[in-house]
Amino acid sequence: MELDFKEKSDFKRLVSSINKIVIINPLIFYRIDDKTLELISGRKRIEAIKTLNELKAKNKKILNIPARILSKENDLDSVYLLAFKENTNRRI
């Protein structure tokens, strides 16, 4: 992933969109074990929320983010395929 994605216009549009309508697509995590989750899809959305929360007053911050947690019973290859499809669909 590009290191300077926060400077790109797509990221700025994402921040603006989340500010107006919040997040529609949940973040996707994969459960590694009982204490560990791996983020599969949603890094830019998390960074956009962090950016917004830095600008918002304390009582206006985004505190709840929709998320989907895939259990460790899921085949890891299919989890990464899902992430690839989600990212590809978002770029179309």
Jmol script that loads the backbone (N, CA, C; Angstrom):
load data "model"
ATOM      1  N   MET A   1       0.845  -1.175   0.000  1.00  0.00           N
ATOM      2  CA  MET A   1       0.000   0.000   0.000  1.00  0.00           C
ATOM      3  C   MET A   1       0.892   1.239   0.000  1.00  0.00           C
ATOM      4  N   GLU A   2       0.481   2.274  -0.737  1.00  0.00           N
ATOM      5  CA  GLU A   2       1.295   3.469  -0.797  1.00  0.00           C
ATOM      6  C   GLU A   2       1.415   4.107   0.582  1.00  0.00           C
ATOM      7  N   LEU A   3       2.581   4.635   0.859  1.00  0.00           N
ATOM      8  CA  LEU A   3       2.813   5.250   2.155  1.00  0.00           C
ATOM      9  C   LEU A   3       2.157   6.619   2.263  1.00  0.00           C
ATOM     10  N   ASP A   4       1.967   7.292   1.139  1.00  0.00           N
ATOM     11  CA  ASP A   4       1.424   8.647   1.156  1.00  0.00           C
ATOM     12  C   ASP A   4      -0.051   8.700   0.756  1.00  0.00           C
ATOM     13  N   PHE A   5      -0.793   7.633   1.006  1.00  0.00           N
ATOM     14  CA  PHE A   5      -2.186   7.597   0.547  1.00  0.00           C
ATOM     15  C   PHE A   5      -3.041   8.682   1.181  1.00  0.00           C
ATOM     16  N   LYS A   6      -2.658   9.204   2.348  1.00  0.00           N
ATOM     17  CA  LYS A   6      -3.447  10.248   3.005  1.00  0.00           C
ATOM     18  C   LYS A   6      -3.441  11.546   2.206  1.00  0.00           C
ATOM     19  N   GLU A   7      -2.466  11.711   1.324  1.00  0.00           N
ATOM     20  CA  GLU A   7      -2.378  12.921   0.509  1.00  0.00           C
ATOM     21  C   GLU A   7      -3.175  12.806  -0.789  1.00  0.00           C
ATOM     22  N   LYS A   8      -3.634  11.637  -1.118  1.00  0.00           N
ATOM     23  CA  LYS A   8      -4.336  11.410  -2.381  1.00  0.00           C
ATOM     24  C   LYS A   8      -5.779  11.924  -2.294  1.00  0.00           C
ATOM     25  N   SER A   9      -6.324  12.327  -3.436  1.00  0.00           N
ATOM     26  CA  SER A   9      -7.691  12.848  -3.473  1.00  0.00           C
ATOM     27  C   SER A   9      -8.716  11.770  -3.102  1.00  0.00           C
ATOM     28  N   ASP A  10      -8.439  10.499  -3.429  1.00  0.00           N
ATOM     29  CA  ASP A  10      -9.360   9.423  -3.056  1.00  0.00           C
ATOM     30  C   ASP A  10      -9.516   9.338  -1.542  1.00  0.00           C
ATOM     31  N   PHE A  11      -8.405   9.487  -0.818  1.00  0.00           N
ATOM     32  CA  PHE A  11      -8.465   9.437   0.644  1.00  0.00           C
ATOM     33  C   PHE A  11      -9.249  10.633   1.177  1.00  0.00           C
ATOM     34  N   LYS A  12      -9.031  11.784   0.613  1.00  0.00           N
ATOM     35  CA  LYS A  12      -9.752  12.982   1.058  1.00  0.00           C
ATOM     36  C   LYS A  12     -11.250  12.834   0.799  1.00  0.00           C
ATOM     37  N   ARG A  13     -11.608  12.219  -0.319  1.00  0.00           N
ATOM     38  CA  ARG A  13     -13.034  11.956  -0.597  1.00  0.00           C
ATOM     39  C   ARG A  13     -13.600  10.949   0.401  1.00  0.00           C
ATOM     40  N   LEU A  14     -12.804   9.941   0.771  1.00  0.00           N
ATOM     41  CA  LEU A  14     -13.247   8.964   1.768  1.00  0.00           C
ATOM     42  C   LEU A  14     -13.507   9.647   3.105  1.00  0.00           C
ATOM     43  N   VAL A  15     -12.613  10.506   3.534  1.00  0.00           N
ATOM     44  CA  VAL A  15     -12.799  11.247   4.789  1.00  0.00           C
ATOM     45  C   VAL A  15     -14.084  12.064   4.725  1.00  0.00           C
ATOM     46  N   SER A  16     -14.277  12.760   3.641  1.00  0.00           N
ATOM     47  CA  SER A  16     -15.487  13.569   3.476  1.00  0.00           C
ATOM     48  C   SER A  16     -16.749  12.707   3.490  1.00  0.00           C
ATOM     49  N   SER A  17     -16.696  11.574   2.799  1.00  0.00           N
ATOM     50  CA  SER A  17     -17.844  10.667   2.749  1.00  0.00           C
ATOM     51  C   SER A  17     -18.185  10.117   4.131  1.00  0.00           C
ATOM     52  N   ILE A  18     -17.179   9.685   4.865  1.00  0.00           N
ATOM     53  CA  ILE A  18     -17.419   9.148   6.214  1.00  0.00           C
ATOM     54  C   ILE A  18     -17.958  10.241   7.116  1.00  0.00           C
ATOM     55  N   ASN A  19     -17.470  11.456   6.948  1.00  0.00           N
ATOM     56  CA  ASN A  19     -17.952  12.569   7.755  1.00  0.00           C
ATOM     57  C   ASN A  19     -19.435  12.834   7.501  1.00  0.00           C
ATOM     58  N   LYS A  20     -19.872  12.651   6.255  1.00  0.00           N
ATOM     59  CA  LYS A  20     -21.265  12.923   5.902  1.00  0.00           C
ATOM     60  C   LYS A  20     -22.198  11.748   6.195  1.00  0.00           C
ATOM     61  N   ILE A  21     -21.785  10.532   5.819  1.00  0.00           N
ATOM     62  CA  ILE A  21     -22.726   9.414   5.917  1.00  0.00           C
ATOM     63  C   ILE A  21     -22.239   8.241   6.765  1.00  0.00           C
ATOM     64  N   VAL A  22     -21.083   8.388   7.391  1.00  0.00           N
ATOM     65  CA  VAL A  22     -20.473   7.346   8.228  1.00  0.00           C
ATOM     66  C   VAL A  22     -20.076   6.150   7.344  1.00  0.00           C
ATOM     67  N   ILE A  23     -19.700   5.052   7.952  1.00  0.00           N
ATOM     68  CA  ILE A  23     -19.215   3.888   7.207  1.00  0.00           C
ATOM     69  C   ILE A  23     -20.375   2.955   6.881  1.00  0.00           C
ATOM     70  N   ILE A  24     -20.456   2.558   5.633  1.00  0.00           N
ATOM     71  CA  ILE A  24     -21.487   1.616   5.200  1.00  0.00           C
ATOM     72  C   ILE A  24     -20.938   0.195   5.194  1.00  0.00           C
ATOM     73  N   ASN A  25     -19.745   0.007   4.625  1.00  0.00           N
ATOM     74  CA  ASN A  25     -19.138  -1.323   4.549  1.00  0.00           C
ATOM     75  C   ASN A  25     -18.356  -1.607   5.830  1.00  0.00           C
ATOM     76  N   PRO A  26     -18.615  -2.727   6.462  1.00  0.00           N
ATOM     77  CA  PRO A  26     -17.888  -3.029   7.700  1.00  0.00           C
ATOM     78  C   PRO A  26     -16.418  -3.350   7.445  1.00  0.00           C
ATOM     79  N   LEU A  27     -15.604  -3.085   8.460  1.00  0.00           N
ATOM     80  CA  LEU A  27     -14.215  -3.532   8.432  1.00  0.00           C
ATOM     81  C   LEU A  27     -14.244  -5.049   8.544  1.00  0.00           C
ATOM     82  N   ILE A  28     -13.251  -5.717   8.005  1.00  0.00           N
ATOM     83  CA  ILE A  28     -13.212  -7.178   8.092  1.00  0.00           C
ATOM     84  C   ILE A  28     -11.940  -7.596   8.816  1.00  0.00           C
ATOM     85  N   PHE A  29     -12.129  -8.397   9.845  1.00  0.00           N
ATOM     86  CA  PHE A  29     -11.022  -8.925  10.630  1.00  0.00           C
ATOM     87  C   PHE A  29     -11.049 -10.444  10.557  1.00  0.00           C
ATOM     88  N   TYR A  30      -9.889 -11.036  10.712  1.00  0.00           N
ATOM     89  CA  TYR A  30      -9.751 -12.487  10.794  1.00  0.00           C
ATOM     90  C   TYR A  30      -9.244 -12.824  12.188  1.00  0.00           C
ATOM     91  N   ARG A  31      -9.929 -13.720  12.863  1.00  0.00           N
ATOM     92  CA  ARG A  31      -9.528 -14.104  14.210  1.00  0.00           C
ATOM     93  C   ARG A  31      -8.361 -15.084  14.130  1.00  0.00           C
ATOM     94  N   ILE A  32      -7.208 -14.631  14.609  1.00  0.00           N
ATOM     95  CA  ILE A  32      -6.007 -15.469  14.639  1.00  0.00           C
ATOM     96  C   ILE A  32      -6.097 -16.433  15.823  1.00  0.00           C
ATOM     97  N   ASP A  33      -6.424 -15.879  16.981  1.00  0.00           N
ATOM     98  CA  ASP A  33      -6.630 -16.676  18.194  1.00  0.00           C
ATOM     99  C   ASP A  33      -7.569 -15.889  19.097  1.00  0.00           C
ATOM    100  N   ASP A  34      -7.733 -16.330  20.341  1.00  0.00           N
ATOM    101  CA  ASP A  34      -8.711 -15.699  21.237  1.00  0.00           C
ATOM    102  C   ASP A  34      -8.400 -14.235  21.551  1.00  0.00           C
ATOM    103  N   LYS A  35      -7.161 -13.823  21.388  1.00  0.00           N
ATOM    104  CA  LYS A  35      -6.777 -12.457  21.738  1.00  0.00           C
ATOM    105  C   LYS A  35      -6.308 -11.615  20.557  1.00  0.00           C
ATOM    106  N   THR A  36      -6.229 -12.210  19.380  1.00  0.00           N
ATOM    107  CA  THR A  36      -5.619 -11.513  18.244  1.00  0.00           C
ATOM    108  C   THR A  36      -6.533 -11.508  17.032  1.00  0.00           C
ATOM    109  N   LEU A  37      -6.715 -10.306  16.460  1.00  0.00           N
ATOM    110  CA  LEU A  37      -7.442 -10.139  15.205  1.00  0.00           C
ATOM    111  C   LEU A  37      -6.490  -9.542  14.179  1.00  0.00           C
ATOM    112  N   GLU A  38      -6.628  -9.972  12.931  1.00  0.00           N
ATOM    113  CA  GLU A  38      -5.851  -9.386  11.838  1.00  0.00           C
ATOM    114  C   GLU A  38      -6.806  -8.613  10.942  1.00  0.00           C
ATOM    115  N   LEU A  39      -6.478  -7.368  10.667  1.00  0.00           N
ATOM    116  CA  LEU A  39      -7.291  -6.557   9.772  1.00  0.00           C
ATOM    117  C   LEU A  39      -7.117  -7.065   8.345  1.00  0.00           C
ATOM    118  N   ILE A  40      -8.214  -7.426   7.715  1.00  0.00           N
ATOM    119  CA  ILE A  40      -8.197  -7.937   6.350  1.00  0.00           C
ATOM    120  C   ILE A  40      -8.583  -6.835   5.371  1.00  0.00           C
ATOM    121  N   SER A  41      -9.580  -6.052   5.729  1.00  0.00           N
ATOM    122  CA  SER A  41     -10.071  -5.014   4.832  1.00  0.00           C
ATOM    123  C   SER A  41     -10.545  -3.821   5.655  1.00  0.00           C
ATOM    124  N   GLY A  42     -10.043  -2.629   5.304  1.00  0.00           N
ATOM    125  CA  GLY A  42     -10.523  -1.427   5.969  1.00  0.00           C
ATOM    126  C   GLY A  42      -9.464  -0.484   6.500  1.00  0.00           C
ATOM    127  N   ARG A  43      -8.207  -0.697   6.126  1.00  0.00           N
ATOM    128  CA  ARG A  43      -7.138   0.153   6.674  1.00  0.00           C
ATOM    129  C   ARG A  43      -7.358   1.633   6.359  1.00  0.00           C
ATOM    130  N   LYS A  44      -7.728   1.939   5.137  1.00  0.00           N
ATOM    131  CA  LYS A  44      -7.932   3.348   4.778  1.00  0.00           C
ATOM    132  C   LYS A  44      -9.145   3.929   5.501  1.00  0.00           C
ATOM    133  N   ARG A  45     -10.172   3.122   5.726  1.00  0.00           N
ATOM    134  CA  ARG A  45     -11.331   3.612   6.482  1.00  0.00           C
ATOM    135  C   ARG A  45     -10.947   3.914   7.930  1.00  0.00           C
ATOM    136  N   ILE A  46     -10.106   3.073   8.516  1.00  0.00           N
ATOM    137  CA  ILE A  46      -9.638   3.326   9.882  1.00  0.00           C
ATOM    138  C   ILE A  46      -8.823   4.624   9.914  1.00  0.00           C
ATOM    139  N   GLU A  47      -7.934   4.803   8.957  1.00  0.00           N
ATOM    140  CA  GLU A  47      -7.123   6.021   8.913  1.00  0.00           C
ATOM    141  C   GLU A  47      -7.998   7.261   8.690  1.00  0.00           C
ATOM    142  N   ALA A  48      -9.046   7.122   7.872  1.00  0.00           N
ATOM    143  CA  ALA A  48      -9.968   8.242   7.646  1.00  0.00           C
ATOM    144  C   ALA A  48     -10.693   8.614   8.942  1.00  0.00           C
ATOM    145  N   ILE A  49     -11.108   7.619   9.710  1.00  0.00           N
ATOM    146  CA  ILE A  49     -11.776   7.890  10.985  1.00  0.00           C
ATOM    147  C   ILE A  49     -10.804   8.544  11.962  1.00  0.00           C
ATOM    148  N   LYS A  50      -9.570   8.071  12.006  1.00  0.00           N
ATOM    149  CA  LYS A  50      -8.563   8.710  12.867  1.00  0.00           C
ATOM    150  C   LYS A  50      -8.390  10.179  12.480  1.00  0.00           C
ATOM    151  N   THR A  51      -8.326  10.442  11.186  1.00  0.00           N
ATOM    152  CA  THR A  51      -8.173  11.810  10.695  1.00  0.00           C
ATOM    153  C   THR A  51      -9.361  12.660  11.126  1.00  0.00           C
ATOM    154  N   LEU A  52     -10.566  12.139  10.941  1.00  0.00           N
ATOM    155  CA  LEU A  52     -11.766  12.874  11.353  1.00  0.00           C
ATOM    156  C   LEU A  52     -11.798  13.119  12.856  1.00  0.00           C
ATOM    157  N   ASN A  53     -11.469  12.096  13.625  1.00  0.00           N
ATOM    158  CA  ASN A  53     -11.521  12.228  15.077  1.00  0.00           C
ATOM    159  C   ASN A  53     -10.513  13.240  15.608  1.00  0.00           C
ATOM    160  N   GLU A  54      -9.404  13.424  14.901  1.00  0.00           N
ATOM    161  CA  GLU A  54      -8.436  14.452  15.298  1.00  0.00           C
ATOM    162  C   GLU A  54      -9.023  15.849  15.134  1.00  0.00           C
ATOM    163  N   LEU A  55      -9.965  15.995  14.191  1.00  0.00           N
ATOM    164  CA  LEU A  55     -10.552  17.301  13.901  1.00  0.00           C
ATOM    165  C   LEU A  55     -11.834  17.580  14.675  1.00  0.00           C
ATOM    166  N   LYS A  56     -12.475  16.542  15.181  1.00  0.00           N
ATOM    167  CA  LYS A  56     -13.779  16.695  15.827  1.00  0.00           C
ATOM    168  C   LYS A  56     -13.657  16.979  17.319  1.00  0.00           C
ATOM    169  N   ALA A  57     -14.700  17.632  17.837  1.00  0.00           N
ATOM    170  CA  ALA A  57     -14.790  17.843  19.283  1.00  0.00           C
ATOM    171  C   ALA A  57     -14.973  16.493  19.961  1.00  0.00           C
ATOM    172  N   LYS A  58     -14.610  16.422  21.221  1.00  0.00           N
ATOM    173  CA  LYS A  58     -14.624  15.153  21.951  1.00  0.00           C
ATOM    174  C   LYS A  58     -15.981  14.453  21.888  1.00  0.00           C
ATOM    175  N   ASN A  59     -17.072  15.188  21.997  1.00  0.00           N
ATOM    176  CA  ASN A  59     -18.403  14.576  22.006  1.00  0.00           C
ATOM    177  C   ASN A  59     -18.939  14.263  20.602  1.00  0.00           C
ATOM    178  N   LYS A  60     -18.172  14.547  19.561  1.00  0.00           N
ATOM    179  CA  LYS A  60     -18.602  14.290  18.181  1.00  0.00           C
ATOM    180  C   LYS A  60     -17.770  13.206  17.496  1.00  0.00           C
ATOM    181  N   LYS A  61     -16.854  12.595  18.210  1.00  0.00           N
ATOM    182  CA  LYS A  61     -15.961  11.602  17.607  1.00  0.00           C
ATOM    183  C   LYS A  61     -16.712  10.333  17.214  1.00  0.00           C
ATOM    184  N   ILE A  62     -16.205   9.658  16.221  1.00  0.00           N
ATOM    185  CA  ILE A  62     -16.766   8.374  15.791  1.00  0.00           C
ATOM    186  C   ILE A  62     -16.185   7.307  16.706  1.00  0.00           C
ATOM    187  N   LEU A  63     -17.059   6.645  17.459  1.00  0.00           N
ATOM    188  CA  LEU A  63     -16.610   5.650  18.433  1.00  0.00           C
ATOM    189  C   LEU A  63     -17.011   4.232  18.061  1.00  0.00           C
ATOM    190  N   ASN A  64     -18.040   4.086  17.268  1.00  0.00           N
ATOM    191  CA  ASN A  64     -18.522   2.761  16.861  1.00  0.00           C
ATOM    192  C   ASN A  64     -18.317   2.586  15.364  1.00  0.00           C
ATOM    193  N   ILE A  65     -17.656   1.504  15.004  1.00  0.00           N
ATOM    194  CA  ILE A  65     -17.358   1.218  13.605  1.00  0.00           C
ATOM    195  C   ILE A  65     -17.875  -0.183  13.294  1.00  0.00           C
ATOM    196  N   PRO A  66     -18.695  -0.336  12.254  1.00  0.00           N
ATOM    197  CA  PRO A  66     -19.166  -1.687  11.926  1.00  0.00           C
ATOM    198  C   PRO A  66     -18.004  -2.591  11.529  1.00  0.00           C
ATOM    199  N   ALA A  67     -18.036  -3.808  12.027  1.00  0.00           N
ATOM    200  CA  ALA A  67     -16.958  -4.756  11.738  1.00  0.00           C
ATOM    201  C   ALA A  67     -17.524  -6.156  11.602  1.00  0.00           C
ATOM    202  N   ARG A  68     -16.846  -6.927  10.810  1.00  0.00           N
ATOM    203  CA  ARG A  68     -17.177  -8.340  10.613  1.00  0.00           C
ATOM    204  C   ARG A  68     -15.940  -9.140  11.005  1.00  0.00           C
ATOM    205  N   ILE A  69     -16.118 -10.106  11.884  1.00  0.00           N
ATOM    206  CA  ILE A  69     -14.991 -10.919  12.333  1.00  0.00           C
ATOM    207  C   ILE A  69     -15.161 -12.328  11.794  1.00  0.00           C
ATOM    208  N   LEU A  70     -14.201 -12.737  10.980  1.00  0.00           N
ATOM    209  CA  LEU A  70     -14.224 -14.084  10.414  1.00  0.00           C
ATOM    210  C   LEU A  70     -13.528 -15.021  11.393  1.00  0.00           C
ATOM    211  N   SER A  71     -14.149 -16.138  11.651  1.00  0.00           N
ATOM    212  CA  SER A  71     -13.594 -17.066  12.638  1.00  0.00           C
ATOM    213  C   SER A  71     -12.367 -17.778  12.093  1.00  0.00           C
ATOM    214  N   LYS A  72     -11.574 -18.307  13.000  1.00  0.00           N
ATOM    215  CA  LYS A  72     -10.354 -19.001  12.581  1.00  0.00           C
ATOM    216  C   LYS A  72     -10.651 -20.311  11.878  1.00  0.00           C
ATOM    217  N   GLU A  73     -11.912 -20.727  11.874  1.00  0.00           N
ATOM    218  CA  GLU A  73     -12.292 -21.925  11.115  1.00  0.00           C
ATOM    219  C   GLU A  73     -12.318 -21.647   9.613  1.00  0.00           C
ATOM    220  N   ASN A  74     -12.365 -20.362   9.233  1.00  0.00           N
ATOM    221  CA  ASN A  74     -12.336 -20.008   7.809  1.00  0.00           C
ATOM    222  C   ASN A  74     -10.958 -20.290   7.231  1.00  0.00           C
ATOM    223  N   ASP A  75     -10.942 -20.792   6.033  1.00  0.00           N
ATOM    224  CA  ASP A  75      -9.700 -21.045   5.301  1.00  0.00           C
ATOM    225  C   ASP A  75      -9.024 -19.703   5.023  1.00  0.00           C
ATOM    226  N   LEU A  76      -7.768 -19.563   5.406  1.00  0.00           N
ATOM    227  CA  LEU A  76      -7.054 -18.298   5.266  1.00  0.00           C
ATOM    228  C   LEU A  76      -6.966 -17.855   3.807  1.00  0.00           C
ATOM    229  N   ASP A  77      -6.826 -18.783   2.880  1.00  0.00           N
ATOM    230  CA  ASP A  77      -6.797 -18.415   1.460  1.00  0.00           C
ATOM    231  C   ASP A  77      -8.098 -17.746   1.040  1.00  0.00           C
ATOM    232  N   SER A  78      -9.228 -18.268   1.499  1.00  0.00           N
ATOM    233  CA  SER A  78     -10.514 -17.666   1.132  1.00  0.00           C
ATOM    234  C   SER A  78     -10.689 -16.305   1.805  1.00  0.00           C
ATOM    235  N   VAL A  79     -10.113 -16.124   2.980  1.00  0.00           N
ATOM    236  CA  VAL A  79     -10.169 -14.827   3.657  1.00  0.00           C
ATOM    237  C   VAL A  79      -9.426 -13.779   2.833  1.00  0.00           C
ATOM    238  N   TYR A  80      -8.225 -14.126   2.390  1.00  0.00           N
ATOM    239  CA  TYR A  80      -7.459 -13.176   1.577  1.00  0.00           C
ATOM    240  C   TYR A  80      -8.094 -12.953   0.207  1.00  0.00           C
ATOM    241  N   LEU A  81      -8.738 -13.950  -0.348  1.00  0.00           N
ATOM    242  CA  LEU A  81      -9.465 -13.773  -1.602  1.00  0.00           C
ATOM    243  C   LEU A  81     -10.622 -12.794  -1.398  1.00  0.00           C
ATOM    244  N   LEU A  82     -11.314 -12.908  -0.286  1.00  0.00           N
ATOM    245  CA  LEU A  82     -12.398 -11.972   0.044  1.00  0.00           C
ATOM    246  C   LEU A  82     -11.851 -10.546   0.119  1.00  0.00           C
ATOM    247  N   ALA A  83     -10.720 -10.366   0.784  1.00  0.00           N
ATOM    248  CA  ALA A  83     -10.115  -9.039   0.893  1.00  0.00           C
ATOM    249  C   ALA A  83      -9.762  -8.495  -0.489  1.00  0.00           C
ATOM    250  N   PHE A  84      -9.198  -9.338  -1.332  1.00  0.00           N
ATOM    251  CA  PHE A  84      -8.858  -8.916  -2.685  1.00  0.00           C
ATOM    252  C   PHE A  84     -10.098  -8.478  -3.452  1.00  0.00           C
ATOM    253  N   LYS A  85     -11.170  -9.265  -3.359  1.00  0.00           N
ATOM    254  CA  LYS A  85     -12.413  -8.921  -4.061  1.00  0.00           C
ATOM    255  C   LYS A  85     -12.988  -7.614  -3.546  1.00  0.00           C
ATOM    256  N   GLU A  86     -12.982  -7.420  -2.234  1.00  0.00           N
ATOM    257  CA  GLU A  86     -13.519  -6.186  -1.655  1.00  0.00           C
ATOM    258  C   GLU A  86     -12.737  -4.979  -2.150  1.00  0.00           C
ATOM    259  N   ASN A  87     -11.426  -5.085  -2.151  1.00  0.00           N
ATOM    260  CA  ASN A  87     -10.602  -3.966  -2.589  1.00  0.00           C
ATOM    261  C   ASN A  87     -10.763  -3.713  -4.086  1.00  0.00           C
ATOM    262  N   THR A  88     -10.887  -4.770  -4.858  1.00  0.00           N
ATOM    263  CA  THR A  88     -11.086  -4.620  -6.293  1.00  0.00           C
ATOM    264  C   THR A  88     -12.441  -3.972  -6.596  1.00  0.00           C
ATOM    265  N   ASN A  89     -13.487  -4.416  -5.915  1.00  0.00           N
ATOM    266  CA  ASN A  89     -14.819  -3.842  -6.120  1.00  0.00           C
ATOM    267  C   ASN A  89     -14.860  -2.363  -5.767  1.00  0.00           C
ATOM    268  N   ARG A  90     -14.136  -1.959  -4.753  1.00  0.00           N
ATOM    269  CA  ARG A  90     -14.137  -0.577  -4.330  1.00  0.00           C
ATOM    270  C   ARG A  90     -13.440   0.311  -5.353  1.00  0.00           C
ATOM    271  N   ARG A  91     -12.531  -0.232  -6.126  1.00  0.00           N
ATOM    272  CA  ARG A  91     -11.783   0.571  -7.100  1.00  0.00           C
ATOM    273  C   ARG A  91     -12.510   0.698  -8.422  1.00  0.00           C
ATOM    274  N   ILE A  92     -13.536  -0.093  -8.637  1.00  0.00           N
ATOM    275  CA  ILE A  92     -14.251  -0.066  -9.932  1.00  0.00           C
ATOM    276  C   ILE A  92     -15.237   1.076  -9.967  1.00  0.00           C
TER     277      ILE A  92
END
end "model"
wireframe off; spacefill off
backbone 0.3
color backbone group
